[in-house]
């Protein structure tokens, strides 16, 4: 089995599948194998980073709630319905 797979011209290859607009060029796939990518130091760093991000999120949430008043938000759906009915009346529709 080859160590890599290369497609020289992807637009002319019938086996290629595009989710959007095809891109010109070549395609190279290489199989990478790792015995392990998880070390104790990496796990400790991830836990510390998670705690830092969670703290920052909580601070932002507190700032958002302290800056807002306790007024109720207007009902946007109701506003849209009223606006549509006014437009229909202008155009002679009911």
PyMOL commands that set and color helices and strands:
alter all, ss='L'
color gray80, all
select helices_A, chain A and resi 40-67+76-90
alter helices_A, ss='H'
color red, helices_A
select strands_A, chain A and resi 4-7+27-30
alter strands_A, ss='S'
color yellow, strands_A
deselect
rebuild
show_as cartoon
